[in-house]
Amino acid sequence: MIEFLVNRIILEENVTIGMVMEDALVIHNFTLVYGLQKTNGLLLSIQQKNENCYLISRFGNYVGYLQYQTDKGFSLKLNAFENFDGALDEYLELQKKNWRNEDIIKYLKIAKEIENDSKPSKMTISNPL
């Protein structure tokens, strides 16, 4: 089982959300998924560009949304949907937030992949904020 470390876990409309606001925990969670070398290369290149950016990726049974802000550093949001219907609800919310359509589709593809190919995962609070 993959154990991701988060600073806070909240429940919003039947979606469990893990929030990671510390760079060290973001790096730890990425390393669990991508390994140390790939994580270091990816996150270092994001920092060196020194531009606000984001990345959508799968983290075990969670849809992950990494955000880098030049003034705040890294943050990571892990979403656990009870079923794919929850992901469809999220789709509507992301449209309201003016997400690019290709990003919304990627997000939904990951949610559907998780529904079809589960990987035991859990979130544990570390350094609660």
NORPEFEN-V420105 format. One record per backbone hydrogen bond with DSSP energy under -0.5 kcal/mol. NH is the residue of the N-H (numbers start at 1). CO is the residue of the C=O. If there is no record, write none. Layout:
BEGIN
NH,CO ; NH,CO
END
This chain:
BEGIN
2,120 ; 4,2 ; 4,122 ; 6,124 ; 7,19 ; 8,19 ; 10,17 ; 12,10 ; 12,15 ; 15,12 ; 16,80 ; 17,10 ; 18,78 ; 19,8 ; 19,17 ; 20,76 ; 21,19 ; 26,22 ; 27,23 ; 28,24 ; 29,25 ; 30,26 ; 31,27 ; 32,28 ; 33,29 ; 34,30 ; 35,31 ; 39,35 ; 40,36 ; 41,37 ; 42,38 ; 43,39 ; 44,40 ; 45,41 ; 46,42 ; 47,43 ; 48,44 ; 49,45 ; 50,46 ; 51,46 ; 53,68 ; 55,66 ; 57,64 ; 59,62 ; 62,59 ; 63,79 ; 64,57 ; 64,62 ; 65,77 ; 66,55 ; 67,75 ; 68,53 ; 69,73 ; 72,69 ; 73,69 ; 75,67 ; 76,20 ; 77,65 ; 78,18 ; 79,63 ; 79,77 ; 80,16 ; 81,79 ; 82,14 ; 86,83 ; 87,83 ; 88,84 ; 89,85 ; 90,86 ; 91,87 ; 92,88 ; 93,89 ; 94,90 ; 95,91 ; 96,92 ; 97,93 ; 98,95 ; 99,94 ; 103,100 ; 104,100 ; 105,101 ; 106,102 ; 107,103 ; 108,104 ; 109,105 ; 110,106 ; 111,107 ; 112,108 ; 113,109 ; 114,110 ; 115,111 ; 116,112 ; 117,113 ; 122,2 ; 124,4 ; 126,6 ; 129,7
END
